[in-house]
Amino acid sequence: MSPDPFDALGLPAAFDLDRAAIERAYLARSAALHPDLARADEEAPRKMAALNQARRTLEDPERRAAALLQRLGGPSKERDRSLPPNFLAQMMETREEIEGAIASRDPNQRSRWESWAEERRREAIAEVSGLFRRLSNPPAPAELAAIRVRLNAWRYLERLIEQLDPAYDPQRADFE
């Protein structure tokens, strides 16, 4: 199991983190591990790898949400694959529409669906942000389960977008 990314960078465990704050924390911690400064520390390369992973995790809103949910004791994606009601049926219809638009080779259609995808991404980020902000202290299991359901739907949308991209390569896809 990789180290907690919030602890690794010394940042508060929160979904709404400023990208600049993540970068500042990364630079401050990684500077101390520079080979010129950390020659005696045999663990420096491992620590640097952990910092790099923490930064990648926290810079990506979806991964940051999953890391925060894990930290709060919420269900993992492996343990809870729940989706919102009627979500799969809606996604099947949407997939057919997207495939038809892409098959038409109309650049306006592709642009329309790219805009659609970006809007769904913004909605997911806003909804997950609100769910985390409204958590009781300590969080109730039902609250954490609701976040997992939303994250599962978000991941499903991201995979749909990835798979419909003409440059999509399943051998290199990130299905974390």
MDTraj code that builds the backbone (N, CA, C; nanometers):
import mdtraj as md
import numpy as np

residues = "MET SER PRO ASP PRO PHE ASP ALA LEU GLY LEU PRO ALA ALA PHE ASP LEU ASP ARG ALA ALA ILE GLU ARG ALA TYR LEU ALA ARG SER ALA ALA LEU HIS PRO ASP LEU ALA ARG ALA ASP GLU GLU ALA PRO ARG LYS MET ALA ALA LEU ASN GLN ALA ARG ARG THR LEU GLU ASP PRO GLU ARG ARG ALA ALA ALA LEU LEU GLN ARG LEU GLY GLY PRO SER LYS GLU ARG ASP ARG SER LEU PRO PRO ASN PHE LEU ALA GLN MET MET GLU THR ARG GLU GLU ILE GLU GLY ALA ILE ALA SER ARG ASP PRO ASN GLN ARG SER ARG TRP GLU SER TRP ALA GLU GLU ARG ARG ARG GLU ALA ILE ALA GLU VAL SER GLY LEU PHE ARG ARG LEU SER ASN PRO PRO ALA PRO ALA GLU LEU ALA ALA ILE ARG VAL ARG LEU ASN ALA TRP ARG TYR LEU GLU ARG LEU ILE GLU GLN LEU ASP PRO ALA TYR ASP PRO GLN ARG ALA ASP PHE GLU".split()
xyz = np.array([
    [0.0849, -0.1177, 0.0000],
    [0.0000, 0.0000, 0.0000],
    [0.0891, 0.1236, 0.0000],
    [0.0591, 0.2179, -0.0848],
    [0.1409, 0.3380, -0.0923],
    [0.1064, 0.4322, 0.0228],
    [0.2016, 0.5167, 0.0586],
    [0.1778, 0.6081, 0.1701],
    [0.0623, 0.7040, 0.1392],
    [-0.0002, 0.7521, 0.2441],
    [-0.1086, 0.8479, 0.2291],
    [-0.0538, 0.9730, 0.1586],
    [-0.1134, 1.0139, 0.0465],
    [-0.0584, 1.1269, -0.0288],
    [-0.0682, 1.2589, 0.0456],
    [-0.1695, 1.2750, 0.1300],
    [-0.1834, 1.3988, 0.2063],
    [-0.0693, 1.4098, 0.3076],
    [-0.0416, 1.2988, 0.3783],
    [0.0681, 1.2968, 0.4746],
    [0.2025, 1.3126, 0.4040],
    [0.2188, 1.2460, 0.2918],
    [0.3461, 1.2521, 0.2194],
    [0.3835, 1.3952, 0.1840],
    [0.2831, 1.4756, 0.1482],
    [0.3105, 1.6151, 0.1103],
    [0.2829, 1.7136, 0.2233],
    [0.2381, 1.6640, 0.3376],
    [0.2122, 1.7519, 0.4507],
    [0.0945, 1.8455, 0.4260],
    [-0.0061, 1.7961, 0.3561],
    [-0.1236, 1.8773, 0.3239],
    [-0.2442, 1.8290, 0.4022],
    [-0.3403, 1.9178, 0.4259],
    [-0.4615, 1.8737, 0.4954],
    [-0.5387, 1.7729, 0.4110],
    [-0.6028, 1.6805, 0.4766],
    [-0.6831, 1.5798, 0.4071],
    [-0.8148, 1.6449, 0.3675],
    [-0.8176, 1.6999, 0.2458],
    [-0.9358, 1.7701, 0.1959],
    [-0.9449, 1.7510, 0.0457],
    [-1.0675, 1.7513, -0.0066],
    [-1.0840, 1.7399, -0.1506],
    [-1.0494, 1.8709, -0.2209],
    [-1.0920, 1.9815, -0.1621],
    [-1.0730, 2.1120, -0.2250],
    [-0.9333, 2.1665, -0.1959],
    [-0.8346, 2.1089, -0.2617],
    [-0.6966, 2.1558, -0.2484],
    [-0.6600, 2.2402, -0.3701],
    [-0.5887, 2.3463, -0.3449],
    [-0.5412, 2.4332, -0.4511],
    [-0.4214, 2.3670, -0.5203],
    [-0.4248, 2.3634, -0.6527],
    [-0.3158, 2.3002, -0.7287],
    [-0.1806, 2.3638, -0.6962],
    [-0.1795, 2.4953, -0.6758],
    [-0.0545, 2.5638, -0.6419],
    [-0.0026, 2.5184, -0.5055],
    [-0.0927, 2.4938, -0.4114],
    [-0.0514, 2.4461, -0.2791],
    [0.0099, 2.3071, -0.2891],
    [-0.0468, 2.2237, -0.3744],
    [0.0077, 2.0894, -0.3957],
    [0.1496, 2.1009, -0.4517],
    [0.1662, 2.1868, -0.5505],
    [0.2981, 2.2026, -0.6127],
    [0.4000, 2.2606, -0.5136],
    [0.3593, 2.3593, -0.4339],
    [0.4512, 2.4174, -0.3340],
    [0.4957, 2.3113, -0.2338],
    [0.3995, 2.2320, -0.1862],
    [0.4330, 2.1280, -0.0892],
    [0.5270, 2.0248, -0.1509],
    [0.5004, 1.9882, -0.2747],
    [0.5869, 1.8921, -0.3443],
    [0.7282, 1.9476, -0.3584],
    [0.7397, 2.0705, -0.4062],
    [0.8726, 2.1301, -0.4267],
    [0.9488, 2.1435, -0.2954],
    [0.8813, 2.1832, -0.1900],
    [0.9477, 2.1983, -0.0603],
    [1.0008, 2.0652, -0.0099],
    [0.9197, 1.9610, -0.0207],
    [0.9628, 1.8295, 0.0287],
    [1.0654, 1.7636, -0.0630],
    [1.0493, 1.7824, -0.1935],
    [1.1428, 1.7179, -0.2863],
    [1.2795, 1.7862, -0.2850],
    [1.2833, 1.9145, -0.2534],
    [1.4118, 1.9846, -0.2484],
    [1.5049, 1.9201, -0.1455],
    [1.4490, 1.8781, -0.0348],
    [1.5299, 1.8155, 0.0698],
    [1.5832, 1.6791, 0.0278],
    [1.5238, 1.6201, -0.0762],
    [1.5668, 1.4885, -0.1219],
    [1.6573, 1.4953, -0.2443],
    [1.6931, 1.6166, -0.2848],
    [1.7817, 1.6328, -0.4004],
    [1.9115, 1.5563, -0.3747],
    [1.9650, 1.4890, -0.4751],
    [2.0872, 1.4089, -0.4547],
    [2.2035, 1.4867, -0.3927],
    [2.2154, 1.6152, -0.4209],
    [2.3239, 1.6942, -0.3613],
    [2.3037, 1.7149, -0.2115],
    [2.1779, 1.7130, -0.1661],
    [2.1493, 1.7379, -0.0249],
    [2.1275, 1.6095, 0.0546],
    [2.0872, 1.5061, -0.0110],
    [2.0496, 1.3829, 0.0593],
    [2.1430, 1.2670, 0.0258],
    [2.2685, 1.2950, 0.0050],
    [2.3645, 1.1895, -0.0315],
    [2.3707, 1.0761, 0.0698],
    [2.3592, 1.1102, 0.1962],
    [2.3715, 1.0082, 0.3011],
    [2.2422, 0.9290, 0.3213],
    [2.1348, 0.9757, 0.2654],
    [2.0053, 0.9093, 0.2847],
    [1.9829, 0.8061, 0.1747],
    [2.0047, 0.6791, 0.2094],
    [1.9868, 0.5711, 0.1115],
    [1.8406, 0.5547, 0.0715],
    [1.7513, 0.6060, 0.1526],
    [1.6074, 0.5964, 0.1250],
    [1.5567, 0.7112, 0.0385],
    [1.6432, 0.8061, 0.0053],
    [1.6005, 0.9243, -0.0708],
    [1.5302, 0.8888, -0.2022],
    [1.5815, 0.7950, -0.2822],
    [1.5098, 0.7616, -0.4061],
    [1.3688, 0.7056, -0.3810],
    [1.3544, 0.6224, -0.2790],
    [1.2219, 0.5689, -0.2459],
    [1.1295, 0.6796, -0.1973],
    [1.1823, 0.7688, -0.1145],
    [1.1021, 0.8808, -0.0651],
    [1.0608, 0.9725, -0.1798],
    [1.1521, 0.9938, -0.2742],
    [1.1202, 1.0790, -0.3889],
    [1.0113, 1.0148, -0.4747],
    [1.0191, 0.8857, -0.4920],
    [0.9155, 0.8161, -0.5687],
    [0.7797, 0.8303, -0.4991],
    [0.7791, 0.8218, -0.3669],
    [0.6539, 0.8386, -0.2922],
    [0.5995, 0.9801, -0.3073],
    [0.6893, 1.0793, -0.3067],
    [0.6453, 1.2178, -0.3278],
    [0.5871, 1.2366, -0.4675],
    [0.6523, 1.1783, -0.5663],
    [0.6014, 1.1888, -0.7040],
    [0.4628, 1.1268, -0.7151],
    [0.4455, 1.0105, -0.6541],
    [0.3151, 0.9440, -0.6568],
    [0.2108, 1.0276, -0.5840],
    [0.2473, 1.0833, -0.4702],
    [0.1536, 1.1670, -0.3936],
    [0.1101, 1.2879, -0.4764],
    [0.2041, 1.3514, -0.5435],
    [0.1696, 1.4675, -0.6263],
    [0.0759, 1.4261, -0.7393],
    [0.1063, 1.3174, -0.8091],
    [0.0184, 1.2710, -0.9180],
    [-0.1224, 1.2423, -0.8656],
    [-0.1306, 1.1817, -0.7494],
    [-0.2605, 1.1485, -0.6908],
    [-0.3394, 1.2743, -0.6565],
    [-0.2752, 1.3682, -0.5905],
    [-0.3491, 1.4860, -0.5440],
    [-0.3771, 1.5866, -0.6548],
    [-0.2986, 1.5868, -0.7608],
    [-0.3258, 1.6782, -0.8723],
    [-0.4480, 1.6349, -0.9531],
    [-0.4804, 1.5077, -0.9515],
    [-0.5936, 1.4556, -1.0270],
    [-0.7152, 1.4509, -0.9340],
    [-0.8203, 1.5278, -0.9633],
    [-0.9344, 1.5333, -0.8709],
    [-0.9982, 1.3973, -0.8427],
    [-1.0076, 1.3128, -0.9421],
    [-1.0694, 1.1825, -0.9210],
    [-0.9834, 1.0970, -0.8269],
    [-0.8554, 1.0940, -0.8501],
    [-0.7655, 1.0170, -0.7632],
    [-0.7603, 1.0765, -0.6227],
    [-0.7618, 1.2113, -0.6156],
    [-0.7607, 1.2775, -0.4850],
    [-0.8850, 1.2370, -0.4059],
    [-1.0006, 1.2349, -0.4715],
    [-1.1249, 1.1958, -0.4038],
    [-1.1162, 1.0520, -0.3539],
    [-1.0632, 0.9631, -0.4364],
    [-1.0504, 0.8229, -0.3960],
    [-0.9547, 0.8092, -0.2772],
    [-0.8456, 0.8845, -0.2785],
    [-0.7496, 0.8788, -0.1676],
    [-0.8122, 0.9328, -0.0389],
    [-0.8892, 1.0392, -0.0511],
    [-0.9539, 1.0963, 0.0669],
    [-1.0601, 1.0007, 0.1208],
    [-1.1369, 0.9416, 0.0326],
    [-1.2385, 0.8458, 0.0759],
    [-1.1730, 0.7285, 0.1488],
    [-1.0628, 0.6795, 0.0959],
    [-0.9900, 0.5697, 0.1607],
    [-0.9426, 0.6132, 0.2992],
    [-0.8872, 0.7326, 0.3072],
    [-0.8365, 0.7828, 0.4353],
    [-0.9484, 0.7927, 0.5390],
    [-1.0667, 0.8296, 0.4928],
    [-1.1810, 0.8445, 0.5837],
    [-1.2472, 0.7113, 0.6186],
    [-1.1979, 0.6025, 0.5589],
    [-1.2523, 0.4711, 0.5900],
    [-1.3700, 0.4315, 0.5028],
    [-1.3881, 0.5008, 0.3907],
    [-1.4975, 0.4689, 0.2996],
    [-1.4698, 0.3427, 0.2216],
    [-1.5731, 0.2921, 0.1569],
    [-1.5564, 0.1669, 0.0814],
    [-1.4670, 0.1853, -0.0405],
    [-1.3895, 0.0848, -0.0710],
    [-1.3032, 0.0873, -0.1886],
    [-1.3855, 0.0557, -0.3125],
    [-1.3314, 0.0869, -0.4279],
    [-1.4024, 0.0560, -0.5535],
    [-1.4138, -0.0943, -0.5731],
    [-1.3212, -0.1710, -0.5153],
    [-1.3276, -0.3163, -0.5262],
    [-1.4394, -0.3729, -0.4392],
    [-1.4649, -0.3081, -0.3276],
    [-1.5653, -0.3570, -0.2332],
    [-1.7069, -0.3099, -0.2671],
    [-1.7170, -0.1931, -0.3288],
    [-1.8490, -0.1368, -0.3585],
    [-1.8502, -0.0843, -0.5012],
    [-1.9183, -0.1542, -0.5883],
    [-1.9263, -0.1155, -0.7300],
    [-2.0617, -0.0517, -0.7636],
    [-2.1313, -0.0037, -0.6623],
    [-2.2641, 0.0545, -0.6818],
    [-2.2605, 0.1755, -0.7729],
    [-2.3698, 0.1924, -0.8467],
    [-2.3874, 0.3071, -0.9352],
    [-2.5241, 0.3690, -0.9074],
    [-2.5429, 0.4951, -0.9448],
    [-2.6749, 0.5566, -0.9256],
    [-2.7827, 0.4811, -1.0028],
    [-2.9092, 0.4886, -0.9577],
    [-3.0185, 0.4221, -1.0294],
    [-3.0255, 0.4689, -1.1751],
    [-3.0497, 0.3774, -1.2642],
    [-3.0659, 0.4034, -1.4083],
    [-2.9387, 0.4541, -1.4775],
    [-2.8289, 0.4600, -1.4065],
    [-2.7054, 0.5146, -1.4639],
    [-2.6571, 0.4330, -1.5839],
    [-2.6537, 0.3004, -1.5701],
    [-2.6023, 0.2172, -1.6796],
    [-2.6884, 0.2278, -1.8046],
    [-2.8179, 0.2326, -1.7881],
    [-2.9067, 0.2464, -1.9048],
    [-2.8809, 0.3789, -1.9754],
    [-2.8650, 0.4853, -1.8975],
    [-2.8350, 0.6167, -1.9565],
    [-2.7012, 0.6138, -2.0298],
    [-2.6031, 0.5483, -1.9705],
    [-2.4709, 0.5441, -2.0325],
    [-2.4717, 0.4608, -2.1607],
    [-2.5516, 0.3553, -2.1641],
    [-2.5606, 0.2756, -2.2870],
    [-2.6202, 0.3596, -2.3998],
    [-2.7236, 0.4360, -2.3693],
    [-2.7834, 0.5243, -2.4696],
    [-2.6836, 0.6306, -2.5146],
    [-2.6144, 0.6884, -2.4191],
    [-2.5161, 0.7922, -2.4499],
    [-2.4041, 0.7359, -2.5363],
    [-2.3574, 0.6168, -2.5016],
    [-2.2501, 0.5534, -2.5787],
    [-2.2931, 0.5344, -2.7245],
    [-2.4160, 0.4880, -2.7462],
    [-2.4653, 0.4706, -2.8830],
    [-2.4678, 0.6034, -2.9583],
    [-2.5124, 0.7084, -2.8913],
    [-2.5158, 0.8400, -2.9545],
    [-2.3746, 0.8880, -2.9898],
    [-2.2820, 0.8693, -2.8979],
    [-2.1437, 0.9125, -2.9221],
    [-2.0829, 0.8324, -3.0365],
    [-2.1015, 0.7021, -3.0349],
    [-2.0465, 0.6186, -3.1421],
    [-2.1023, 0.6596, -3.2779],
    [-2.2320, 0.6899, -3.2826],
    [-2.2920, 0.7361, -3.4076],
    [-2.2344, 0.8684, -3.4530],
    [-2.2140, 0.9593, -3.3604],
    [-2.1574, 1.0904, -3.3941],
    [-2.0136, 1.0766, -3.4436],
    [-1.9378, 0.9922, -3.3782],
    [-1.7982, 0.9730, -3.4196],
    [-1.7926, 0.9043, -3.5557],
    [-1.8803, 0.8074, -3.5780],
    [-1.8834, 0.7378, -3.7070],
    [-1.9168, 0.8329, -3.8210],
    [-1.9906, 0.9391, -3.7927],
    [-2.0268, 1.0354, -3.8967],
    [-1.9061, 1.1177, -3.9424],
    [-1.7998, 1.1171, -3.8623],
    [-1.6760, 1.1923, -3.8908],
    [-1.6999, 1.3430, -3.9010],
    [-1.8091, 1.3882, -3.8465],
    [-1.8408, 1.5303, -3.8437],
    [-1.7637, 1.5937, -3.7272],
    [-1.6691, 1.6840, -3.7559],
    [-1.5898, 1.7438, -3.6475],
    [-1.6759, 1.8225, -3.5482],
    [-1.7872, 1.8754, -3.5935],
    [-1.8756, 1.9471, -3.5022],
    [-1.9373, 1.8524, -3.3995],
    [-1.9676, 1.7296, -3.4430],
    [-2.0227, 1.6301, -3.3513],
    [-1.9185, 1.5901, -3.2462],
    [-1.7960, 1.5697, -3.2910],
    [-1.6892, 1.5345, -3.1959],
    [-1.6720, 1.6475, -3.0941],
    [-1.6710, 1.7700, -3.1426],
    [-1.6563, 1.8850, -3.0548],
    [-1.7716, 1.8917, -2.9548],
    [-1.8928, 1.8642, -3.0025],
    [-2.0103, 1.8643, -2.9145],
    [-1.9935, 1.7625, -2.8025],
    [-1.9468, 1.6414, -2.8357],
    [-1.9310, 1.5382, -2.7332],
    [-1.8121, 1.5653, -2.6418],
    [-1.7096, 1.6290, -2.6926],
    [-1.5982, 1.6681, -2.6057],
    [-1.6461, 1.7710, -2.5030],
    [-1.7294, 1.8648, -2.5477],
    [-1.7870, 1.9630, -2.4548],
    [-1.8761, 1.8938, -2.3526],
    [-1.9556, 1.7967, -2.3993],
    [-2.0414, 1.7201, -2.3102],
    [-1.9576, 1.6521, -2.2025],
    [-1.8477, 1.5899, -2.2452],
    [-1.7615, 1.5175, -2.1517],
    [-1.7001, 1.6126, -2.0489],
    [-1.6535, 1.7264, -2.0941],
    [-1.5931, 1.8237, -2.0017],
    [-1.6965, 1.8740, -1.9016],
    [-1.8183, 1.8946, -1.9453],
    [-1.9247, 1.9382, -1.8545],
    [-1.9559, 1.8299, -1.7516],
    [-1.9607, 1.7028, -1.7930],
    [-1.9850, 1.5934, -1.6977],
    [-1.8717, 1.5882, -1.5945],
    [-1.7489, 1.6108, -1.6391],
    [-1.6334, 1.6108, -1.5488],
    [-1.6482, 1.7231, -1.4450],
    [-1.6834, 1.8439, -1.4915],
    [-1.7021, 1.9570, -1.3989],
    [-1.8138, 1.9274, -1.2985],
    [-1.9220, 1.8681, -1.3468],
    [-2.0328, 1.8332, -1.2575],
    [-1.9884, 1.7324, -1.1519],
    [-1.9119, 1.6330, -1.1935],
    [-1.8646, 1.5310, -1.0992],
    [-1.7758, 1.5940, -0.9925],
    [-1.6849, 1.6806, -1.0342],
    [-1.5952, 1.7464, -0.9388],
    [-1.6761, 1.8296, -0.8397],
    [-1.7714, 1.9073, -0.8902],
    [-1.8524, 1.9916, -0.8021],
    [-1.9352, 1.9075, -0.7053],
    [-1.9948, 1.7997, -0.7549],
    [-2.0774, 1.7154, -0.6688],
    [-1.9937, 1.6471, -0.5613],
    [-1.8794, 1.5923, -0.5995],
    [-1.7931, 1.5244, -0.5019],
    [-1.7410, 1.6250, -0.3997],
    [-1.7054, 1.7422, -0.4445],
    [-1.6604, 1.8470, -0.3532],
    [-1.7677, 1.8759, -0.2487],
    [-1.8907, 1.8919, -0.2937],
    [-2.0010, 1.9181, -0.2008],
    [-2.0236, 1.8038, -0.1044],
    [-2.0154, 1.6810, -0.1539],
    [-2.0338, 1.5649, -0.0666],
    [-1.9278, 1.5609, 0.0438],
    [-1.8040, 1.5898, 0.0082],
    [-1.6979, 1.5910, 0.1101],
    [-1.7181, 1.7064, 0.2086],
    [-1.7569, 1.8232, 0.1592],
    [-1.7761, 1.9391, 0.2482],
    [-1.8889, 1.9153, 0.3473],
    [-1.9905, 1.8405, 0.3088],
    [-2.1070, 1.8194, 0.3950],
    [-2.0938, 1.6990, 0.4882],
    [-1.9812, 1.6313, 0.4872],
    [-1.9644, 1.5148, 0.5743],
    [-1.9785, 1.5542, 0.7204],
    [-2.0461, 1.4694, 0.7958],
    [-2.0515, 1.4915, 0.9403],
    [-1.9168, 1.4488, 0.9995],
    [-1.8959, 1.4818, 1.1264],
    [-1.7695, 1.4491, 1.1907],
    [-1.7987, 1.3641, 1.3135],
    [-1.7679, 1.2382, 1.3154],
    [-1.7052, 1.1595, 1.2092],
    [-1.8067, 1.1271, 1.0984],
    [-1.7553, 1.0969, 0.9806],
    [-1.8456, 1.0683, 0.8690],
    [-1.9274, 0.9416, 0.8929],
    [-2.0529, 0.9478, 0.8553],
    [-2.1401, 0.8305, 0.8663],
    [-2.1110, 0.7360, 0.7499],
    [-2.1215, 0.6059, 0.7721],
    [-2.0979, 0.5100, 0.6634],
    [-2.1835, 0.5391, 0.5397],
    [-2.3073, 0.5824, 0.5581],
    [-2.3946, 0.6122, 0.4435],
    [-2.3404, 0.7298, 0.3625],
    [-2.2822, 0.8275, 0.4298],
    [-2.2238, 0.9419, 0.3591],
    [-2.1049, 0.8969, 0.2742],
    [-2.0210, 0.8119, 0.3323],
    [-1.9040, 0.7628, 0.2592],
    [-1.9468, 0.6733, 0.1432],
    [-2.0520, 0.5941, 0.1649],
    [-2.1034, 0.5082, 0.0573],
    [-2.1578, 0.5939, -0.0577],
    [-2.2218, 0.7067, -0.0263],
    [-2.2736, 0.7961, -0.1308],
    [-2.1598, 0.8540, -0.2143],
    [-2.0490, 0.8848, -0.1497],
    [-1.9327, 0.9344, -0.2236],
    [-1.8785, 0.8247, -0.3143],
    [-1.8731, 0.7016, -0.2645],
    [-1.8230, 0.5902, -0.3467],
    [-1.9110, 0.5717, -0.4700],
    [-2.0412, 0.5801, -0.4550],
    [-2.1325, 0.5648, -0.5688],
    [-2.1023, 0.6729, -0.6727],
    [-2.0842, 0.7953, -0.6269],
    [-2.0560, 0.9048, -0.7202],
    [-1.9203, 0.8854, -0.7874],
    [-1.8213, 0.8397, -0.7123],
    [-1.6895, 0.8142, -0.7716],
    [-1.6956, 0.7006, -0.8731],
    [-1.7743, 0.5982, -0.8461],
    [-1.7892, 0.4883, -0.9423],
    [-1.8495, 0.5398, -1.0726],
    [-1.9506, 0.6252, -1.0624],
    [-2.0131, 0.6820, -1.1821],
    [-1.9134, 0.7712, -1.2561],
    [-1.8380, 0.8498, -1.1830],
    [-1.7376, 0.9379, -1.2434],
    [-1.6354, 0.8544, -1.3196],
    [-1.5864, 0.7477, -1.2575],
    [-1.4873, 0.6621, -1.3233],
    [-1.5464, 0.5984, -1.4485],
    [-1.6706, 0.5575, -1.4411],
    [-1.7360, 0.4981, -1.5575],
    [-1.7390, 0.5985, -1.6732],
    [-1.7759, 0.7227, -1.6427],
    [-1.7769, 0.8268, -1.7460],
    [-1.6380, 0.8481, -1.8054],
    [-1.5375, 0.8528, -1.7205],
    [-1.4003, 0.8724, -1.7684],
    [-1.3583, 0.7579, -1.8604],
    [-1.3934, 0.6367, -1.8238],
    [-1.3589, 0.5220, -1.9089],
    [-1.4324, 0.5287, -2.0419],
    [-1.5575, 0.5699, -2.0397],
    [-1.6334, 0.5863, -2.1632],
    [-1.5637, 0.6873, -2.2539],
    [-1.5232, 0.7972, -2.1989],
    [-1.4540, 0.9015, -2.2756],
    [-1.3220, 0.8476, -2.3309],
    [-1.2464, 0.7781, -2.2473],
    [-1.1187, 0.7211, -2.2915],
    [-1.1394, 0.6240, -2.4077],
    [-1.2373, 0.5376, -2.3962],
    [-1.2589, 0.4343, -2.4960],
    [-1.3094, 0.4899, -2.6283],
    [-1.3721, 0.6037, -2.6258],
    [-1.4242, 0.6621, -2.7487],
    [-1.3274, 0.7602, -2.8127],
    [-1.2138, 0.7812, -2.7505],
    [-1.1101, 0.8674, -2.8067],
    [-1.0387, 0.7901, -2.9184],
    [-1.0186, 0.8528, -3.0362],
    [-0.9529, 0.7802, -3.1455],
    [-0.8110, 0.7361, -3.1112],
    [-0.7476, 0.8014, -3.0168],
    [-0.6114, 0.7648, -2.9778],
    [-0.6104, 0.6639, -2.8627],
    [-0.7260, 0.6149, -2.8242],
    [-0.7374, 0.5223, -2.7127],
    [-0.6593, 0.3941, -2.7402],
    [-0.5796, 0.3538, -2.6421],
    [-0.5041, 0.2294, -2.6507],
    [-0.5271, 0.1534, -2.5209],
    [-0.6046, 0.0455, -2.5227],
    [-0.6327, -0.0253, -2.3986],
    [-0.5084, -0.0816, -2.3302],
    [-0.4014, -0.0987, -2.4035],
    [-0.2775, -0.1491, -2.3432],
    [-0.2104, -0.0435, -2.2550],
    [-0.2407, 0.0834, -2.2831],
    [-0.1785, 0.1908, -2.2047],
    [-0.2780, 0.2652, -2.1178],
    [-0.4018, 0.2208, -2.1144],
    [-0.5067, 0.2912, -2.0414],
    [-0.4850, 0.2799, -1.8910],
    [-0.5284, 0.3814, -1.8223],
    [-0.5199, 0.3849, -1.6763],
    [-0.6565, 0.3509, -1.6208],
    [-0.6711, 0.2281, -1.5711],
    [-0.7992, 0.1863, -1.5168],
    [-0.7935, 0.1719, -1.3667],
    [-0.7196, 0.2565, -1.3005],
    [-0.7113, 0.2487, -1.1540],
    [-0.8471, 0.2581, -1.0911],
])
top = md.Topology()
chain = top.add_chain()
for i, resn in enumerate(residues, 1):
    res = top.add_residue(resn, chain, resSeq=i)
    for name in ("N", "CA", "C"):
        top.add_atom(name, md.element.get_by_symbol(name[0]), res)
traj = md.Trajectory(xyz[None], top)
